[in-house]
């Protein structure tokens, strides 16, 4: 295989075991110990330290199956603290934005940076180490940096950096000659490529393609005919031909459907706590809707009992409420959702889960107005903008709708269990970490 092109450099920066690392920043006693982070309701394992991985604890395992390791291997566990993780992510992305004017935030712990105009190729490894050291210095978070001429190769480089400690957490294809590049591509299984799932992996193996190198040498047109345009682009990217551009958040496509739902911390029978739960979910969905500058035409509400409780009567239902004019106003959406809930709620059942779906989503700047509406759209938008600003400035739920349970009278029923949650160290004045001298 020919030497990969060196006229473009894309970096993928990834936080290592991100949830675990966030917890260790504020509790250094957890460093070096096997630690797992649990999902909503403390059910399944969603993040593992390397020490926990070494105990062969798989991702997604129900926590009760790993509890025997608490006594035998000192396994530690914590509930998910998404407020902390989200804020630490925002801080990490802010630090990383200083290293390139072109940044694409890919997930809570990953982002792409275009370094093509930042440093000469021979200094890419040094630049990557500077990025890694800066994040650790400012935030205490460990990262890995992969650098390549395309996003797919940057992802692959990050994988190599993470799996091979000898690189010090930074790997750049441009630092290798053609023979070295080929050797690494031959070492990695095709299933490790970004976007190659289990079924595609199996189909590729049937064709005799088992390594990244073999896929990179495949004919893109043949791959397109056998699989899809997407996989053909992946082949081109592996050959060093950039097909996936770096995009800012403003360029990301709008979600066409927004869902907010959770299982309850305790089973619910009464309508009042169900109403609080649904109102809370609709407010979260509305925030996401406004964040992408959109409005929706339909609000769907659904409820269900626990399908695994064989000794209980089963019931599930949903209803979709059309809005007279599209909206992103939490008050209007909550009113529609609660009306829908009142229509599908049935007394005598024990409910385990509820949720809302916002659909028929359009740009807030392009939706059709109603000539007969009495709603002041400008005032509505300003109110929601102020609400979002205060919640962003002073912390989530600083300003809430009364219907979400301002009195907290019923909220202990429907809020998810998080019995082992750490403090929200970075976003709550009353939960700031204390330094002892």
N, C-alpha and C positions, 0 to 999 in steps of 0.2 A: 504493500500500500504506500502511496506517495505521502510525503510530508504534509501534514495538515497546514492549511493557510494560516499565516500569522499577521494578516493585516487587520484582524478584528479580534477583540478580547472581551468576552462576556464572563462575568464572575457570578457564581451562585454562592451566597453566604447563608449558612444554615446553623441555627442554634442547636447545640448538642443536647439531646434529651431535655428539651426546652422546659417543660413543666417542672421536672425534677431540678434542673439548674436554677430556676427562679426561686424555688423553695430553699435551696442551699445557700443562695446569696444572703438570706436573712436568718438562716439557721445553720451555721457552719458545722454544728455537731453532726449533721446528716452527711457530710462529705466522707466518702470512703465506705459508707454503709449501704447495704442493699435497700433501695427505697422504691416504692410504687405509688402512683397517683391513681385515685379511684374515680370512676365516672359518676354521673348524677345518681343520687340515692346510694352512693357508696357500693355500687354493684360490681362493676368490672374494672379491670386494670387498663388504663389508657396511656400510661407513660411509665417507663422503667429506667432506673439507673443502670449503668453498665454492670454493676455488682449484682443487680437483680437479674439481668439478662444472663449472667454467668451461672445463675441458679436454674437456668432453662425455664424461666417463667414466660409464657407466651403472651403477646399482646391480646387483650380482649378476654383473658381468663377471668371467670367469676372469682372474686376475691376469696370466698370461703374455701376454694380449692387450694389456695396458696397459704392459708393461715397456719398450717403445720410448720411452715418455714420460720414463723415468728420466734418460736422457742429454739428450733434447731440451728438456725442461721442468723438470728437477729434481724429478721426482715422488718423494716419500718414502713408505715403507710400513712397517707394523708388524703383527705377529700380534695376534689378539684377546687381551685381558687381562681376562677376565670377572670375576676376583677384584677387580681394581681398579674396574671399572665398577660392579659390584654394591655395593661399599662406598661409592663416591662417590654412587650413587643413594640409598642409605639415608641418607647425610648430607644430601643435598639435600631428601629428603622430610621429614626431621626439622626442617630449617630452615623449610620451607613450612608445616608443621603449626602453627607459631607464629602464622600469619596467619589461621587459621580453625579453629573447633572441629570443623568438618565437612570431612573430607578423603577423597577416593577416589583411591588410587594406581592409575592406569590401565595404566601400563607402566613399564619401567625408567627412562624419562626424562620421563614425563608424569603429572600428577595434576590432579584437579579440586578446587577450593576453593569452598565456599559463602560468599560475601561479603555476602549479603543483610542481615545484621544487624551488619556490621562498619563500613561507611562509607556516608554519603549518596551518592546517585548522582553528584552533580556532582564528587565527589572520587575516583571510581573509577580514573581514569587516573593520578592522583597515587599512589593506593594501589598500583596495578599497578607503577608505576615503583619504589616502595619495595620491593616484593617482588623485582623484578628486581635492584635494586642490592644488596639484602641477600644474595641467593644468590651474586652475583659477589664481594662483599666477603668472605664467609665461605669460599667454596669456589673462587673463580676461574672459575666456570662461566657462560657466556653463556646467557641464556634469552629466550623471548618469552612474553608474557602476553596472552591473549585473554579478553575479558569480555563476557558476554551473559546474557539472561534464561533461557536453556536451555542444556543441555550441547552440543547440536548447534550453536547459534549461538556458543557460546564456542569450539568447535573451529574454526568458520569465522572468528571474530575472530582467533584465533591464526594461522590461515593468512594473513590479511591483514597482521597485524603482521610476520610473517616475510618476506613477499614485498615489503613496502613499507618500506624503511629510514626514510622520512620520519616514521614514527610512533614511532621510537625504541624499537621492540620491544614496544610496548604499544598495544592497540586495544580500545576499549570502544564497543559500540553505543549506550549511553546518552549518549555525548558528542556524538552526531549528531542532527540533526533528521530528520523523516520523509523529506524529499526526498533527503538525503544517504544515508540508510540504503538507500532504494530504488536509488539510483545504484550503490552498491557491490554489492547483490544482483544487479543486471543485468550487472555486469562479470565475475562469476565463473562459470565453466563448471559445469554440474550435476555433472560427474564429480568435482569437488573436495569434494563433500559427504561427510561422515563416514558410511560404510556404503553408499555408492553405488558398487558395483563396475563392472567393465567391461561385463558383460552387461546389468545394469540400465541403465547409462548408454546403451548402444546402443538398448535398447528405449524409453527415454524420448525419445531423439532421434527415433525413428520416429514418436512421438506429437507431435513439434514442441516438446518441452520440452528446451531446450539450456542454460538458465541457472538459477542458484539462484532468481532472482526468479520465473521461470515455474513452477518446482516449488512454491514457497511459495504461489503463487496457485491451485494446483490444488485440486480437491475431494478431501479426505482419503478419503471413502467410495469415490470412483471409483478412487483409487490403491489402496485396500485390495482392491477387487474385481479390478483388473488385475494387481496385484503381490502385496502381502502386508500384514499388520498392521504389520510392522516399518517398511516404507516409509511407511505412512500415519501412523505416529507421528513419523517424520522430518518429514513435511509439517507436522504440528501444531507440532512443535518450531521449525520455521522461521517459523511464524506467531507464535511467542512463548508457546506453550502448553507448559508443562513436562510431559513424559511419562516422563522418565528421572531418577529420584531419585539424589541423592548417597548413596553407601553406604560404610560402613566396611569394612575387610577382613574383619571378622567376619561381615558380611552376605553376602559373596560366595559363590556356589554352589560346592559341592565338585566337584572334577574327578571324573568317573566312570571315567576311565582315565588312568593315568600311564605315560608311555613314556620310557625312557632308552636311547639308543643313539648310537653314533658309528662313523665309519669309522676304521680303524686307521692309525697313522702309517706302519707297514710291514706288508706281507702276513704272515700267520701260518699256520703249518702244524701246530705242536705244540699239544697240549691245555693245557699249563701256562699259557702266556700268555693263552689264551682264557679259562681259569678266572679268572685275575686280572681280566681286562677285565670279564667278566660280574659278578663279585663287586663290582667298583667301581661298575658301572652300577646294580646292585640297591640298593647303599647310598645312592646319590644319589636314586633313586626312593623309597626308604623315608623319607628325610628330607622329601621333598615330601609324602608320605603323612601323616607325623606332623605336619607344619606345618599341615595342615588338619584335624587331630584325627580321622583316619580310619584304618580298617583295610581289608585286602583279603582276598578268598577265593581268588583265583587268581593264579598267577605263570606268565607265558609267557616262554619264551626262544627267540630265533631267531638263526640264523647264515646267512651267505651269502658266496659268493665274489664276485669282481669281474666283473659282467656285461659290462664293456667290454673285458675281456681275452679276446679271441676265441681266442687260442692256448692257453688254459688250460681244464682240465676244470671244468664248472660244477656247483654244488651249492647248494641252499638248503633249509632245513628249520626247523620250529619245533615246540614242544611246550608244552602247558599243564599245569601241575601244580596240582591242588586242595589246599588246606590243610584239615586236619581242623577247625581253628577259625581264624577270621579273625585276622590279625595285622598289626602294623606294626613288628615286631622285626626289625632288619636281620639278625640271626643266623639266625632261622627262614627269612626270605625268601631269604637267600643259600644256605642249605642246600637249599631247594627248587629254586632256580635252577641250582645246580651239579649237582644230581641230574638235572634236565632236560637240561642241557648234555651230560652223560655219555651220555645216551640218543640224542642226535641228532648228536654229533660223529662224523665219518667221517675216518679216516686217508687221506692221499693227496691232499687238496685244499688249496688255498691260499686262506685266508679273508681277506676284506677288511672285513667288518662284522659286528657282533653287537649284540644289544640285549635289553632286558627290557620286559615290559608287565605292570603291575599292574591287575587288573580286579575287577569285582563289589565295588566300594568302598562302604563304609557308615560312618556315624558310629561312632567308638570307644566312644561312650556307649550305643549302641543295638543293637550286634550280639549275636547269640545265643551263649551259652556252651555248652560241651560238658561234660556231666555226668561223662564218663570221662577228661577230660584230666588229665595230670600236670603241666601247665605252670602256674607261678605268674604269673598275668597282671599282678598288681600289681608284683611284683618286676621283671618284664620291662619294664613301662612306666617304672618308676623308673630302670632301667639305661639305657634309650634316652634318657630325659629328661636324665640326667647327661651322656651322650655328646654329645647335641646342644648342651647348655649349654657344655661345654668347647670344642667346635669353634667355637661362635659367639664365645666369649670370647677364645680364643687363636689362632683361624684354622682354616680348613678343613683336615681330615685330621690334626688334632692327635691325635685318637683314631680309629683305623681298625680294621677287621677284618683279621686276619693274611691271610685269603684274598684280600684286594685287592692283595697284593704288598708286604708290609711290608719285605722285603729289597730290593725294586726290581730283583730279578734279571732278570725278564722284562719289566718295565714299559716299557722302551724300545721294545719291539716294538709294543705296542698303544696306547700313549699317542699322542694326535694330535700332529702336527708343529706347532711354534710356534717357529720358528727366529729370529724377529725380535721376540720378546716383551719388553716393558718390564718393569721391576720392579713388584712388588706393594707400592707405596710406603706404603700406609696400613694394611696388615694383617700385615706381617712385620717383626719387629725387625731381622733381618739384611738387609732390603732398604729401609730407611728412606732417604729422599733426603739427600744431604750438602750442606751449605751451606759454600761456600768464601769466605774473606774476603781 
